[in-house]
Amino acid sequence: MAVPVAKASAGNYGPTDDAEDGVSLGTMVLPLNTDLQRFESLLFQWANSLCQGANLPLPVPLRVDKIPGGARLGFITVGDGKTEVLVYIDCLVFPATDNSAPIFRAIRNGPLKDKEPPGEPRIMRSLLGALKKSVEIASV
């Protein structure tokens, strides 16, 4: 019997323009001197590190994908020998506009977006630490 393994990939498995339809998990205004490309890269590295499992063991495997503006953490389920992602968290960076500084948003989406996936509270606590550290590192 094959066991699914969490992995990171450059692939995409869903639309990224559905941020407004999802459940907002958090928003952070970023300093104006943030190197957004570097910040996005650091977010992806953090998300990818969750797949290693040693530092933050999770009850379900994760799939991490790089998406425009950030990273997507998909909670993997297996049914009838098929792997599915029914809920995911998009960690997105929005550039500054004339009216606002750059913004980070974490948004839960997918068919089961209204149900908290197993391990989400641990991921969000880890994300908070990663955001603080990434802001420091990505300052120019």
N, C-alpha and C positions, 0 to 999 in steps of 0.2 A: 504494500500500500504506500503510495507516495504521500509525503507530508509537505504542505506548502511552506516555503521559506520566505521570510520577509526580505525584501530587496529594495534597492533604490534604482531608479531608471530615469532615463530622459524622456520616456514616453508620457502620454497623456491619456486619461481614461474618462474624460467628461468635459463639459463646457466650463470655461473659466469666467464667463460673463454673468454667472448666476449669483454673484455676491449679494445682490439686493434681496434675493429670495431666501437666503439661508438664515440660520440662527446666529446672531452676533454673539461671540464668546468673549470679545475684548477688543478695545481700540487704544492705540497709543499714539500721541502726537510726537513725531521725531524732531530732533533739533535740525535747524536749517543747514547746519554744516555736516550733515550725514552723507557719506558716500553711499548712495542708494544701491549701486551695483554690488559693492562690497557687503553691504548690509544683507541684501538678498542672498548672496553667496553664503554668508555666515548662517543665515536662517536655514538654508538647504543643508549645510553641514550639521547643524544641530538636529534637524529632522532625520537625516540619514543616520546619525549616531543612535537614535532611538531604536533603529533596526538591529543594532548589535545586541540589545537585550541585557547585557551584563549590568549596566548602571541603572537601568530603569525597566525591570522585568514587567511585561504587560500581559494581560490575560488573553489577548488575541494578537495575531501577527499584524504588522503594518506594512503597507506598501507606500513608499515615498517617491514622489515624482516632482521634477522641476517643472514649474508652469510659469507662464508669463507673469511677472510681478512677485514671484515667491516660490512656495513649496506646497504640495498637497500631501496630506497624511491620510491614506485610505485604510480603514479597518476591514481586514479580510475575513470573509466567512466562506466556508466550504459546504456545499450541499449537492448531493447527487453527483459527486466527483467533479463539480464545477466550482471554480474560485470566483467570488463576487465581492464587489465593494459597494455596500449599501449605504454607507455613511462615510463622510470624509471631512477633514478640517483643512480649509485653505488658509495659509498664512501669507497674507498679501501686503505689499508695499505700494502705496499710491504716492506719486510724486507731488511736490508742492504745486500749488496753483496761485493765481493772483490773490485769492482770498484765504488760503490756508497753507500751513506748513506741511511737509510730507507726513503721511499717516500710515501706521501699521494696523491691520485688522486681522483677527482670527474669526473665521466664519465656518460653522458646521453646515454641511449640505448633503444632498443625496436623498434617495427615496425614504430613508429612515432618519432624516435630519431632526425630527422632533423628539427623538429618543436618545438619551446620553449613551454613547458607546462605552463598553468596558475599558477602563484605563484612562478615560478622558481627564478626570481630575488630576491624576499624576502628570499627564502630558502638559496640562495647562500650568501646573506649578513649575515644571521644568522649563516651559516656554518663558515664563516670567523672568527667571534667572538668565536664560539665553538672550532675551531682549535687552536686559540691562547691560550684559557683557558685550553684546553686538553693537550697541550704541556707543560704548566706549571705544571699541576697536575700529569702528567705521567712521569715527570723527575725523574730519580733515582740517 
